[in-house]
Amino acid sequence: MDSNSLSAIDNYVETKELTGYEPVLGGELTEKAVWVDESRCIGCRYCAHVATNTFIVDDDYGRSRAIRQDGDNLETVQEAIDTCPVDCIHWVEFGNLEDLESSLDRDMFQSLGKLPRMNKH
């Protein structure tokens, strides 16, 4: 960050309360979050191949998950969203992210990543 950016932030902080939406703090980047509806994910791994710093495929369930909101630039994340064949990746408001995550019942997912356990007896 250059000294002009730092002084702009300092000036803004002195005059207003910070919300995270300020242009000097990245504004547009902090308004939206990327979220994967894991209940619809088919485990194709396209998003994880395109935006490698944003998405992973969970080892237990074989479904994609966003692990970092700032892992890749917006164009790369949007490309990953566009490659999803079942449209299960969405831009959501940051305020809704926690509710969406808690609404997923991962215990009800059929594993796409591991073979089912076989009883040997």
Helices and strands as residue ranges (DSSP letters): H 3-15, G 23-25, H 28-31, E 32-36, H 46-50, E 55-57, E 64-66, H 74-83, E 89-93, H 94-103, G 106-108
